[in-house]
Amino acid sequence: MPSIDLRPRKRHPKDKRPSKPMPFDVALRKFRKACERAGIVQEVRRREFYEKPTAKRKRKKGEGIARWKKKEKSMQLRPDRRYR
């Protein structure tokens, strides 16, 4: 998982204004967005309860079947609507 960096971005060398500390609400928003991007909340929810090995295998197989069906659907030839 990627680490979460809340430090402000580097400023341009010619920027002479003094740097200000980041407001709390901005830092919180950045933290939440970084956690969401990293998938931390989903991982915690997934690990919240014990999942039996058979249930895990069943879930993974179902996910694979869904991926395959989605891929098949996108590969299907669609009739051209211009030539009716």
PyMOL Python script that loads the backbone (N, CA, C, O; Angstrom):
from pymol import cmd

cmd.read_pdbstr("""\
ATOM      1  N   MET A   1       0.840  -1.184   0.000  1.00  0.00           N
ATOM      2  CA  MET A   1       0.000   0.000   0.000  1.00  0.00           C
ATOM      3  C   MET A   1       0.884   1.247   0.000  1.00  0.00           C
ATOM      4  O   MET A   1       1.919   1.275   0.667  1.00  0.00           O
ATOM      5  N   PRO A   2       0.483   2.264  -0.738  1.00  0.00           N
ATOM      6  CA  PRO A   2       1.284   3.493  -0.755  1.00  0.00           C
ATOM      7  C   PRO A   2       1.198   4.229   0.576  1.00  0.00           C
ATOM      8  O   PRO A   2       0.182   4.191   1.269  1.00  0.00           O
ATOM      9  N   SER A   3       2.293   4.897   0.908  1.00  0.00           N
ATOM     10  CA  SER A   3       2.278   5.670   2.154  1.00  0.00           C
ATOM     11  C   SER A   3       1.540   6.983   1.927  1.00  0.00           C
ATOM     12  O   SER A   3       1.379   7.433   0.793  1.00  0.00           O
ATOM     13  N   ILE A   4       1.102   7.578   3.006  1.00  0.00           N
ATOM     14  CA  ILE A   4       0.331   8.809   2.925  1.00  0.00           C
ATOM     15  C   ILE A   4       1.229   9.975   3.308  1.00  0.00           C
ATOM     16  O   ILE A   4       1.750  10.025   4.422  1.00  0.00           O
ATOM     17  N   ASP A   5       1.409  10.909   2.387  1.00  0.00           N
ATOM     18  CA  ASP A   5       2.279  12.059   2.615  1.00  0.00           C
ATOM     19  C   ASP A   5       1.419  13.308   2.726  1.00  0.00           C
ATOM     20  O   ASP A   5       0.736  13.681   1.771  1.00  0.00           O
ATOM     21  N   LEU A   6       1.447  13.954   3.878  1.00  0.00           N
ATOM     22  CA  LEU A   6       0.634  15.157   4.093  1.00  0.00           C
ATOM     23  C   LEU A   6       1.459  16.436   4.068  1.00  0.00           C
ATOM     24  O   LEU A   6       0.938  17.514   4.354  1.00  0.00           O
ATOM     25  N   ARG A   7       2.720  16.331   3.733  1.00  0.00           N
ATOM     26  CA  ARG A   7       3.544  17.541   3.686  1.00  0.00           C
ATOM     27  C   ARG A   7       3.109  18.424   2.522  1.00  0.00           C
ATOM     28  O   ARG A   7       2.702  17.920   1.475  1.00  0.00           O
ATOM     29  N   PRO A   8       3.193  19.737   2.701  1.00  0.00           N
ATOM     30  CA  PRO A   8       2.821  20.624   1.584  1.00  0.00           C
ATOM     31  C   PRO A   8       3.804  20.461   0.430  1.00  0.00           C
ATOM     32  O   PRO A   8       4.959  20.083   0.629  1.00  0.00           O
ATOM     33  N   ARG A   9       3.325  20.753  -0.785  1.00  0.00           N
ATOM     34  CA  ARG A   9       4.186  20.624  -1.963  1.00  0.00           C
ATOM     35  C   ARG A   9       5.332  21.626  -1.907  1.00  0.00           C
ATOM     36  O   ARG A   9       5.247  22.655  -1.236  1.00  0.00           O
ATOM     37  N   LYS A  10       6.408  21.306  -2.627  1.00  0.00           N
ATOM     38  CA  LYS A  10       7.566  22.202  -2.697  1.00  0.00           C
ATOM     39  C   LYS A  10       7.160  23.499  -3.371  1.00  0.00           C
ATOM     40  O   LYS A  10       6.418  23.503  -4.353  1.00  0.00           O
ATOM     41  N   ARG A  11       7.655  24.588  -2.831  1.00  0.00           N
ATOM     42  CA  ARG A  11       7.348  25.889  -3.411  1.00  0.00           C
ATOM     43  C   ARG A  11       8.420  26.254  -4.427  1.00  0.00           C
ATOM     44  O   ARG A  11       9.536  25.736  -4.392  1.00  0.00           O
ATOM     45  N   HIS A  12       8.063  27.142  -5.317  1.00  0.00           N
ATOM     46  CA  HIS A  12       9.009  27.608  -6.326  1.00  0.00           C
ATOM     47  C   HIS A  12      10.127  28.381  -5.624  1.00  0.00           C
ATOM     48  O   HIS A  12       9.863  29.118  -4.674  1.00  0.00           O
ATOM     49  N   PRO A  13      11.364  28.222  -6.080  1.00  0.00           N
ATOM     50  CA  PRO A  13      12.482  28.913  -5.411  1.00  0.00           C
ATOM     51  C   PRO A  13      12.352  30.439  -5.400  1.00  0.00           C
ATOM     52  O   PRO A  13      12.872  31.095  -4.498  1.00  0.00           O
ATOM     53  N   LYS A  14      11.671  30.999  -6.383  1.00  0.00           N
ATOM     54  CA  LYS A  14      11.535  32.457  -6.447  1.00  0.00           C
ATOM     55  C   LYS A  14      10.379  32.976  -5.595  1.00  0.00           C
ATOM     56  O   LYS A  14      10.216  34.186  -5.445  1.00  0.00           O
ATOM     57  N   ASP A  15       9.586  32.078  -5.042  1.00  0.00           N
ATOM     58  CA  ASP A  15       8.454  32.479  -4.211  1.00  0.00           C
ATOM     59  C   ASP A  15       8.992  32.929  -2.853  1.00  0.00           C
ATOM     60  O   ASP A  15       9.497  32.117  -2.079  1.00  0.00           O
ATOM     61  N   LYS A  16       8.881  34.222  -2.572  1.00  0.00           N
ATOM     62  CA  LYS A  16       9.488  34.779  -1.363  1.00  0.00           C
ATOM     63  C   LYS A  16       8.509  34.900  -0.196  1.00  0.00           C
ATOM     64  O   LYS A  16       8.893  35.311   0.899  1.00  0.00           O
ATOM     65  N   ARG A  17       7.245  34.542  -0.430  1.00  0.00           N
ATOM     66  CA  ARG A  17       6.283  34.639   0.661  1.00  0.00           C
ATOM     67  C   ARG A  17       6.616  33.625   1.746  1.00  0.00           C
ATOM     68  O   ARG A  17       7.066  32.522   1.435  1.00  0.00           O
ATOM     69  N   PRO A  18       6.407  33.969   2.998  1.00  0.00           N
ATOM     70  CA  PRO A  18       6.677  33.002   4.072  1.00  0.00           C
ATOM     71  C   PRO A  18       5.663  31.854   4.019  1.00  0.00           C
ATOM     72  O   PRO A  18       4.487  32.064   3.719  1.00  0.00           O
ATOM     73  N   SER A  19       6.131  30.652   4.312  1.00  0.00           N
ATOM     74  CA  SER A  19       5.220  29.511   4.256  1.00  0.00           C
ATOM     75  C   SER A  19       4.316  29.502   5.485  1.00  0.00           C
ATOM     76  O   SER A  19       4.747  29.817   6.595  1.00  0.00           O
ATOM     77  N   LYS A  20       3.054  29.136   5.264  1.00  0.00           N
ATOM     78  CA  LYS A  20       2.082  29.085   6.354  1.00  0.00           C
ATOM     79  C   LYS A  20       1.802  27.630   6.673  1.00  0.00           C
ATOM     80  O   LYS A  20       1.879  26.780   5.786  1.00  0.00           O
ATOM     81  N   PRO A  21       1.481  27.326   7.915  1.00  0.00           N
ATOM     82  CA  PRO A  21       1.119  25.943   8.227  1.00  0.00           C
ATOM     83  C   PRO A  21      -0.223  25.585   7.572  1.00  0.00           C
ATOM     84  O   PRO A  21      -1.079  26.443   7.361  1.00  0.00           O
ATOM     85  N   MET A  22      -0.379  24.294   7.258  1.00  0.00           N
ATOM     86  CA  MET A  22      -1.590  23.843   6.595  1.00  0.00           C
ATOM     87  C   MET A  22      -2.760  23.856   7.584  1.00  0.00           C
ATOM     88  O   MET A  22      -2.625  23.347   8.696  1.00  0.00           O
ATOM     89  N   PRO A  23      -3.904  24.429   7.198  1.00  0.00           N
ATOM     90  CA  PRO A  23      -5.071  24.404   8.090  1.00  0.00           C
ATOM     91  C   PRO A  23      -5.518  22.972   8.354  1.00  0.00           C
ATOM     92  O   PRO A  23      -5.346  22.088   7.515  1.00  0.00           O
ATOM     93  N   PHE A  24      -6.094  22.760   9.533  1.00  0.00           N
ATOM     94  CA  PHE A  24      -6.471  21.411   9.932  1.00  0.00           C
ATOM     95  C   PHE A  24      -7.479  20.778   8.982  1.00  0.00           C
ATOM     96  O   PHE A  24      -7.345  19.605   8.632  1.00  0.00           O
ATOM     97  N   ASP A  25      -8.498  21.550   8.556  1.00  0.00           N
ATOM     98  CA  ASP A  25      -9.530  20.967   7.691  1.00  0.00           C
ATOM     99  C   ASP A  25      -8.952  20.544   6.338  1.00  0.00           C
ATOM    100  O   ASP A  25      -9.399  19.556   5.756  1.00  0.00           O
ATOM    101  N   VAL A  26      -7.963  21.286   5.838  1.00  0.00           N
ATOM    102  CA  VAL A  26      -7.330  20.927   4.569  1.00  0.00           C
ATOM    103  C   VAL A  26      -6.530  19.638   4.750  1.00  0.00           C
ATOM    104  O   VAL A  26      -6.582  18.744   3.906  1.00  0.00           O
ATOM    105  N   ALA A  27      -5.787  19.550   5.864  1.00  0.00           N
ATOM    106  CA  ALA A  27      -4.998  18.353   6.127  1.00  0.00           C
ATOM    107  C   ALA A  27      -5.899  17.130   6.293  1.00  0.00           C
ATOM    108  O   ALA A  27      -5.580  16.048   5.800  1.00  0.00           O
ATOM    109  N   LEU A  28      -7.023  17.305   6.987  1.00  0.00           N
ATOM    110  CA  LEU A  28      -7.958  16.200   7.173  1.00  0.00           C
ATOM    111  C   LEU A  28      -8.528  15.736   5.837  1.00  0.00           C
ATOM    112  O   LEU A  28      -8.646  14.536   5.590  1.00  0.00           O
ATOM    113  N   ARG A  29      -8.880  16.688   4.979  1.00  0.00           N
ATOM    114  CA  ARG A  29      -9.423  16.351   3.660  1.00  0.00           C
ATOM    115  C   ARG A  29      -8.378  15.588   2.830  1.00  0.00           C
ATOM    116  O   ARG A  29      -8.701  14.600   2.170  1.00  0.00           O
ATOM    117  N   LYS A  30      -7.116  16.060   2.872  1.00  0.00           N
ATOM    118  CA  LYS A  30      -6.045  15.385   2.142  1.00  0.00           C
ATOM    119  C   LYS A  30      -5.836  13.968   2.675  1.00  0.00           C
ATOM    120  O   LYS A  30      -5.629  13.027   1.908  1.00  0.00           O
ATOM    121  N   PHE A  31      -5.892  13.832   4.010  1.00  0.00           N
ATOM    122  CA  PHE A  31      -5.697  12.526   4.640  1.00  0.00           C
ATOM    123  C   PHE A  31      -6.805  11.557   4.222  1.00  0.00           C
ATOM    124  O   PHE A  31      -6.527  10.410   3.874  1.00  0.00           O
ATOM    125  N   ARG A  32      -8.052  12.012   4.257  1.00  0.00           N
ATOM    126  CA  ARG A  32      -9.173  11.150   3.877  1.00  0.00           C
ATOM    127  C   ARG A  32      -9.066  10.711   2.422  1.00  0.00           C
ATOM    128  O   ARG A  32      -9.290   9.547   2.092  1.00  0.00           O
ATOM    129  N   LYS A  33      -8.719  11.664   1.557  1.00  0.00           N
ATOM    130  CA  LYS A  33      -8.601  11.347   0.134  1.00  0.00           C
ATOM    131  C   LYS A  33      -7.461  10.356  -0.111  1.00  0.00           C
ATOM    132  O   LYS A  33      -7.594   9.441  -0.923  1.00  0.00           O
ATOM    133  N   ALA A  34      -6.340  10.542   0.596  1.00  0.00           N
ATOM    134  CA  ALA A  34      -5.207   9.628   0.436  1.00  0.00           C
ATOM    135  C   ALA A  34      -5.561   8.236   0.940  1.00  0.00           C
ATOM    136  O   ALA A  34      -5.177   7.239   0.330  1.00  0.00           O
ATOM    137  N   CYS A  35      -6.298   8.159   2.061  1.00  0.00           N
ATOM    138  CA  CYS A  35      -6.736   6.862   2.591  1.00  0.00           C
ATOM    139  C   CYS A  35      -7.675   6.176   1.606  1.00  0.00           C
ATOM    140  O   CYS A  35      -7.598   4.964   1.401  1.00  0.00           O
ATOM    141  N   GLU A  36      -8.556   6.955   1.002  1.00  0.00           N
ATOM    142  CA  GLU A  36      -9.502   6.399   0.037  1.00  0.00           C
ATOM    143  C   GLU A  36      -8.754   5.863  -1.180  1.00  0.00           C
ATOM    144  O   GLU A  36      -9.055   4.771  -1.661  1.00  0.00           O
ATOM    145  N   ARG A  37      -7.784   6.625  -1.681  1.00  0.00           N
ATOM    146  CA  ARG A  37      -7.005   6.202  -2.840  1.00  0.00           C
ATOM    147  C   ARG A  37      -6.199   4.941  -2.540  1.00  0.00           C
ATOM    148  O   ARG A  37      -6.056   4.070  -3.399  1.00  0.00           O
ATOM    149  N   ALA A  38      -5.671   4.846  -1.313  1.00  0.00           N
ATOM    150  CA  ALA A  38      -4.851   3.698  -0.932  1.00  0.00           C
ATOM    151  C   ALA A  38      -5.698   2.463  -0.645  1.00  0.00           C
ATOM    152  O   ALA A  38      -5.175   1.350  -0.610  1.00  0.00           O
ATOM    153  N   GLY A  39      -7.006   2.650  -0.439  1.00  0.00           N
ATOM    154  CA  GLY A  39      -7.893   1.522  -0.186  1.00  0.00           C
ATOM    155  C   GLY A  39      -7.830   1.018   1.244  1.00  0.00           C
ATOM    156  O   GLY A  39      -8.137  -0.145   1.506  1.00  0.00           O
ATOM    157  N   ILE A  40      -7.438   1.873   2.167  1.00  0.00           N
ATOM    158  CA  ILE A  40      -7.271   1.465   3.563  1.00  0.00           C
ATOM    159  C   ILE A  40      -8.620   1.136   4.203  1.00  0.00           C
ATOM    160  O   ILE A  40      -8.737   0.138   4.914  1.00  0.00           O
ATOM    161  N   VAL A  41      -9.638   1.962   3.959  1.00  0.00           N
ATOM    162  CA  VAL A  41     -10.948   1.752   4.581  1.00  0.00           C
ATOM    163  C   VAL A  41     -11.559   0.441   4.094  1.00  0.00           C
ATOM    164  O   VAL A  41     -12.116  -0.315   4.889  1.00  0.00           O
ATOM    165  N   GLN A  42     -11.458   0.167   2.788  1.00  0.00           N
ATOM    166  CA  GLN A  42     -12.000  -1.070   2.242  1.00  0.00           C
ATOM    167  C   GLN A  42     -11.276  -2.276   2.852  1.00  0.00           C
ATOM    168  O   GLN A  42     -11.903  -3.287   3.169  1.00  0.00           O
ATOM    169  N   GLU A  43      -9.958  -2.162   3.014  1.00  0.00           N
ATOM    170  CA  GLU A  43      -9.174  -3.247   3.600  1.00  0.00           C
ATOM    171  C   GLU A  43      -9.592  -3.508   5.044  1.00  0.00           C
ATOM    172  O   GLU A  43      -9.716  -4.661   5.458  1.00  0.00           O
ATOM    173  N   VAL A  44      -9.810  -2.441   5.812  1.00  0.00           N
ATOM    174  CA  VAL A  44     -10.226  -2.585   7.214  1.00  0.00           C
ATOM    175  C   VAL A  44     -11.602  -3.235   7.285  1.00  0.00           C
ATOM    176  O   VAL A  44     -11.829  -4.123   8.107  1.00  0.00           O
ATOM    177  N   ARG A  45     -12.516  -2.800   6.429  1.00  0.00           N
ATOM    178  CA  ARG A  45     -13.859  -3.390   6.421  1.00  0.00           C
ATOM    179  C   ARG A  45     -13.802  -4.866   6.042  1.00  0.00           C
ATOM    180  O   ARG A  45     -14.543  -5.683   6.589  1.00  0.00           O
ATOM    181  N   ARG A  46     -12.914  -5.205   5.098  1.00  0.00           N
ATOM    182  CA  ARG A  46     -12.790  -6.597   4.670  1.00  0.00           C
ATOM    183  C   ARG A  46     -12.236  -7.465   5.801  1.00  0.00           C
ATOM    184  O   ARG A  46     -12.639  -8.618   5.953  1.00  0.00           O
ATOM    185  N   ARG A  47     -11.323  -6.917   6.588  1.00  0.00           N
ATOM    186  CA  ARG A  47     -10.692  -7.682   7.672  1.00  0.00           C
ATOM    187  C   ARG A  47     -11.442  -7.576   9.000  1.00  0.00           C
ATOM    188  O   ARG A  47     -11.012  -8.151  10.001  1.00  0.00           O
ATOM    189  N   GLU A  48     -12.536  -6.862   9.016  1.00  0.00           N
ATOM    190  CA  GLU A  48     -13.267  -6.633  10.266  1.00  0.00           C
ATOM    191  C   GLU A  48     -13.752  -7.945  10.875  1.00  0.00           C
ATOM    192  O   GLU A  48     -13.689  -8.125  12.091  1.00  0.00           O
ATOM    193  N   PHE A  49     -14.233  -8.857  10.039  1.00  0.00           N
ATOM    194  CA  PHE A  49     -14.740 -10.140  10.510  1.00  0.00           C
ATOM    195  C   PHE A  49     -13.975 -11.253   9.823  1.00  0.00           C
ATOM    196  O   PHE A  49     -13.483 -11.090   8.706  1.00  0.00           O
ATOM    197  N   TYR A  50     -13.879 -12.388  10.503  1.00  0.00           N
ATOM    198  CA  TYR A  50     -13.190 -13.543   9.936  1.00  0.00           C
ATOM    199  C   TYR A  50     -14.001 -14.104   8.777  1.00  0.00           C
ATOM    200  O   TYR A  50     -15.220 -14.252   8.865  1.00  0.00           O
ATOM    201  N   GLU A  51     -13.304 -14.412   7.692  1.00  0.00           N
ATOM    202  CA  GLU A  51     -13.945 -15.011   6.529  1.00  0.00           C
ATOM    203  C   GLU A  51     -13.399 -16.420   6.370  1.00  0.00           C
ATOM    204  O   GLU A  51     -12.189 -16.617   6.254  1.00  0.00           O
ATOM    205  N   LYS A  52     -14.293 -17.395   6.365  1.00  0.00           N
ATOM    206  CA  LYS A  52     -13.867 -18.786   6.237  1.00  0.00           C
ATOM    207  C   LYS A  52     -13.170 -18.986   4.900  1.00  0.00           C
ATOM    208  O   LYS A  52     -13.501 -18.316   3.922  1.00  0.00           O
ATOM    209  N   PRO A  53     -12.201 -19.909   4.850  1.00  0.00           N
ATOM    210  CA  PRO A  53     -11.493 -20.155   3.586  1.00  0.00           C
ATOM    211  C   PRO A  53     -12.429 -20.541   2.434  1.00  0.00           C
ATOM    212  O   PRO A  53     -12.201 -20.137   1.293  1.00  0.00           O
ATOM    213  N   THR A  54     -13.471 -21.313   2.721  1.00  0.00           N
ATOM    214  CA  THR A  54     -14.391 -21.691   1.638  1.00  0.00           C
ATOM    215  C   THR A  54     -15.153 -20.475   1.135  1.00  0.00           C
ATOM    216  O   THR A  54     -15.382 -20.340  -0.067  1.00  0.00           O
ATOM    217  N   ALA A  55     -15.550 -19.583   2.052  1.00  0.00           N
ATOM    218  CA  ALA A  55     -16.266 -18.364   1.645  1.00  0.00           C
ATOM    219  C   ALA A  55     -15.352 -17.469   0.824  1.00  0.00           C
ATOM    220  O   ALA A  55     -15.793 -16.832  -0.132  1.00  0.00           O
ATOM    221  N   LYS A  56     -14.061 -17.421   1.204  1.00  0.00           N
ATOM    222  CA  LYS A  56     -13.094 -16.603   0.466  1.00  0.00           C
ATOM    223  C   LYS A  56     -12.928 -17.140  -0.954  1.00  0.00           C
ATOM    224  O   LYS A  56     -12.931 -16.376  -1.919  1.00  0.00           O
ATOM    225  N   ARG A  57     -12.782 -18.469  -1.072  1.00  0.00           N
ATOM    226  CA  ARG A  57     -12.643 -19.083  -2.403  1.00  0.00           C
ATOM    227  C   ARG A  57     -13.884 -18.823  -3.252  1.00  0.00           C
ATOM    228  O   ARG A  57     -13.779 -18.511  -4.438  1.00  0.00           O
ATOM    229  N   LYS A  58     -15.055 -18.953  -2.638  1.00  0.00           N
ATOM    230  CA  LYS A  58     -16.311 -18.732  -3.353  1.00  0.00           C
ATOM    231  C   LYS A  58     -16.414 -17.284  -3.838  1.00  0.00           C
ATOM    232  O   LYS A  58     -16.831 -17.031  -4.969  1.00  0.00           O
ATOM    233  N   ARG A  59     -16.027 -16.326  -2.965  1.00  0.00           N
ATOM    234  CA  ARG A  59     -16.083 -14.905  -3.321  1.00  0.00           C
ATOM    235  C   ARG A  59     -15.122 -14.607  -4.463  1.00  0.00           C
ATOM    236  O   ARG A  59     -15.475 -13.917  -5.419  1.00  0.00           O
ATOM    237  N   LYS A  60     -13.880 -15.143  -4.355  1.00  0.00           N
ATOM    238  CA  LYS A  60     -12.885 -14.883  -5.399  1.00  0.00           C
ATOM    239  C   LYS A  60     -13.321 -15.481  -6.734  1.00  0.00           C
ATOM    240  O   LYS A  60     -13.120 -14.873  -7.785  1.00  0.00           O
ATOM    241  N   LYS A  61     -13.920 -16.675  -6.692  1.00  0.00           N
ATOM    242  CA  LYS A  61     -14.392 -17.307  -7.927  1.00  0.00           C
ATOM    243  C   LYS A  61     -15.509 -16.472  -8.552  1.00  0.00           C
ATOM    244  O   LYS A  61     -15.539 -16.278  -9.768  1.00  0.00           O
ATOM    245  N   GLY A  62     -16.429 -15.978  -7.714  1.00  0.00           N
ATOM    246  CA  GLY A  62     -17.507 -15.130  -8.208  1.00  0.00           C
ATOM    247  C   GLY A  62     -16.982 -13.847  -8.827  1.00  0.00           C
ATOM    248  O   GLY A  62     -17.484 -13.403  -9.859  1.00  0.00           O
ATOM    249  N   GLU A  63     -15.958 -13.237  -8.191  1.00  0.00           N
ATOM    250  CA  GLU A  63     -15.360 -12.017  -8.742  1.00  0.00           C
ATOM    251  C   GLU A  63     -14.722 -12.304 -10.092  1.00  0.00           C
ATOM    252  O   GLU A  63     -14.842 -11.503 -11.019  1.00  0.00           O
ATOM    253  N   GLY A  64     -14.042 -13.444 -10.213  1.00  0.00           N
ATOM    254  CA  GLY A  64     -13.410 -13.809 -11.478  1.00  0.00           C
ATOM    255  C   GLY A  64     -14.434 -14.021 -12.578  1.00  0.00           C
ATOM    256  O   GLY A  64     -14.233 -13.592 -13.714  1.00  0.00           O
ATOM    257  N   ILE A  65     -15.538 -14.687 -12.238  1.00  0.00           N
ATOM    258  CA  ILE A  65     -16.605 -14.919 -13.220  1.00  0.00           C
ATOM    259  C   ILE A  65     -17.205 -13.589 -13.667  1.00  0.00           C
ATOM    260  O   ILE A  65     -17.478 -13.395 -14.852  1.00  0.00           O
ATOM    261  N   ALA A  66     -17.409 -12.676 -12.722  1.00  0.00           N
ATOM    262  CA  ALA A  66     -17.968 -11.363 -13.064  1.00  0.00           C
ATOM    263  C   ALA A  66     -17.013 -10.602 -13.981  1.00  0.00           C
ATOM    264  O   ALA A  66     -17.447  -9.963 -14.940  1.00  0.00           O
ATOM    265  N   ARG A  67     -15.703 -10.670 -13.688  1.00  0.00           N
ATOM    266  CA  ARG A  67     -14.715 -10.002 -14.552  1.00  0.00           C
ATOM    267  C   ARG A  67     -14.756 -10.585 -15.957  1.00  0.00           C
ATOM    268  O   ARG A  67     -14.730  -9.851 -16.945  1.00  0.00           O
ATOM    269  N   TRP A  68     -14.822 -11.918 -16.038  1.00  0.00           N
ATOM    270  CA  TRP A  68     -14.841 -12.573 -17.344  1.00  0.00           C
ATOM    271  C   TRP A  68     -16.085 -12.199 -18.138  1.00  0.00           C
ATOM    272  O   TRP A  68     -15.999 -11.926 -19.336  1.00  0.00           O
ATOM    273  N   LYS A  69     -17.250 -12.186 -17.472  1.00  0.00           N
ATOM    274  CA  LYS A  69     -18.493 -11.810 -18.159  1.00  0.00           C
ATOM    275  C   LYS A  69     -18.425 -10.377 -18.662  1.00  0.00           C
ATOM    276  O   LYS A  69     -18.892 -10.075 -19.760  1.00  0.00           O
ATOM    277  N   LYS A  70     -17.840  -9.490 -17.852  1.00  0.00           N
ATOM    278  CA  LYS A  70     -17.703  -8.090 -18.259  1.00  0.00           C
ATOM    279  C   LYS A  70     -16.800  -7.985 -19.487  1.00  0.00           C
ATOM    280  O   LYS A  70     -17.091  -7.234 -20.418  1.00  0.00           O
ATOM    281  N   LYS A  71     -15.693  -8.751 -19.482  1.00  0.00           N
ATOM    282  CA  LYS A  71     -14.770  -8.732 -20.618  1.00  0.00           C
ATOM    283  C   LYS A  71     -15.441  -9.289 -21.865  1.00  0.00           C
ATOM    284  O   LYS A  71     -15.298  -8.735 -22.954  1.00  0.00           O
ATOM    285  N   GLU A  72     -16.184 -10.400 -21.701  1.00  0.00           N
ATOM    286  CA  GLU A  72     -16.907 -10.993 -22.830  1.00  0.00           C
ATOM    287  C   GLU A  72     -17.899 -10.007 -23.433  1.00  0.00           C
ATOM    288  O   GLU A  72     -18.008  -9.889 -24.654  1.00  0.00           O
ATOM    289  N   LYS A  73     -18.622  -9.298 -22.564  1.00  0.00           N
ATOM    290  CA  LYS A  73     -19.628  -8.346 -23.025  1.00  0.00           C
ATOM    291  C   LYS A  73     -18.970  -7.220 -23.824  1.00  0.00           C
ATOM    292  O   LYS A  73     -19.513  -6.776 -24.836  1.00  0.00           O
ATOM    293  N   SER A  74     -17.793  -6.754 -23.366  1.00  0.00           N
ATOM    294  CA  SER A  74     -17.124  -5.667 -24.084  1.00  0.00           C
ATOM    295  C   SER A  74     -16.549  -6.149 -25.417  1.00  0.00           C
ATOM    296  O   SER A  74     -16.374  -5.353 -26.340  1.00  0.00           O
ATOM    297  N   MET A  75     -16.255  -7.445 -25.522  1.00  0.00           N
ATOM    298  CA  MET A  75     -15.677  -7.991 -26.759  1.00  0.00           C
ATOM    299  C   MET A  75     -16.744  -8.336 -27.791  1.00  0.00           C
ATOM    300  O   MET A  75     -16.422  -8.559 -28.958  1.00  0.00           O
ATOM    301  N   GLN A  76     -18.018  -8.382 -27.377  1.00  0.00           N
ATOM    302  CA  GLN A  76     -19.099  -8.743 -28.292  1.00  0.00           C
ATOM    303  C   GLN A  76     -19.234  -7.735 -29.422  1.00  0.00           C
ATOM    304  O   GLN A  76     -19.052  -6.534 -29.226  1.00  0.00           O
ATOM    305  N   LEU A  77     -19.553  -8.240 -30.604  1.00  0.00           N
ATOM    306  CA  LEU A  77     -19.786  -7.353 -31.741  1.00  0.00           C
ATOM    307  C   LEU A  77     -21.159  -6.727 -31.604  1.00  0.00           C
ATOM    308  O   LEU A  77     -22.144  -7.417 -31.341  1.00  0.00           O
ATOM    309  N   ARG A  78     -21.218  -5.436 -31.780  1.00  0.00           N
ATOM    310  CA  ARG A  78     -22.490  -4.733 -31.696  1.00  0.00           C
ATOM    311  C   ARG A  78     -22.961  -4.412 -33.115  1.00  0.00           C
ATOM    312  O   ARG A  78     -22.155  -4.015 -33.957  1.00  0.00           O
ATOM    313  N   PRO A  79     -24.239  -4.577 -33.385  1.00  0.00           N
ATOM    314  CA  PRO A  79     -24.735  -4.223 -34.722  1.00  0.00           C
ATOM    315  C   PRO A  79     -24.616  -2.721 -34.942  1.00  0.00           C
ATOM    316  O   PRO A  79     -24.874  -1.923 -34.041  1.00  0.00           O
ATOM    317  N   ASP A  80     -24.225  -2.354 -36.145  1.00  0.00           N
ATOM    318  CA  ASP A  80     -24.058  -0.937 -36.464  1.00  0.00           C
ATOM    319  C   ASP A  80     -25.428  -0.313 -36.657  1.00  0.00           C
ATOM    320  O   ASP A  80     -26.229  -0.824 -37.440  1.00  0.00           O
ATOM    321  N   ARG A  81     -25.711   0.764 -35.972  1.00  0.00           N
ATOM    322  CA  ARG A  81     -27.050   1.372 -35.998  1.00  0.00           C
ATOM    323  C   ARG A  81     -27.271   2.294 -37.201  1.00  0.00           C
ATOM    324  O   ARG A  81     -28.409   2.656 -37.499  1.00  0.00           O
ATOM    325  N   ARG A  82     -26.208   2.669 -37.881  1.00  0.00           N
ATOM    326  CA  ARG A  82     -26.364   3.596 -39.003  1.00  0.00           C
ATOM    327  C   ARG A  82     -27.049   2.952 -40.187  1.00  0.00           C
ATOM    328  O   ARG A  82     -27.761   3.626 -40.931  1.00  0.00           O
ATOM    329  N   TYR A  83     -26.848   1.663 -40.374  1.00  0.00           N
ATOM    330  CA  TYR A  83     -27.360   0.978 -41.573  1.00  0.00           C
ATOM    331  C   TYR A  83     -28.597   0.156 -41.236  1.00  0.00           C
ATOM    332  O   TYR A  83     -28.520  -1.069 -41.143  1.00  0.00           O
ATOM    333  N   ARG A  84     -29.724   0.812 -41.055  1.00  0.00           N
ATOM    334  CA  ARG A  84     -30.981   0.106 -40.770  1.00  0.00           C
ATOM    335  C   ARG A  84     -31.788  -0.075 -42.001  1.00  0.00           C
ATOM    336  O   ARG A  84     -32.876  -0.649 -41.947  1.00  0.00           O
TER     337      ARG A  84
END
""", "prot")
cmd.dss("prot")
cmd.show_as("cartoon", "prot")
cmd.util.cbc("prot")
cmd.orient("prot")
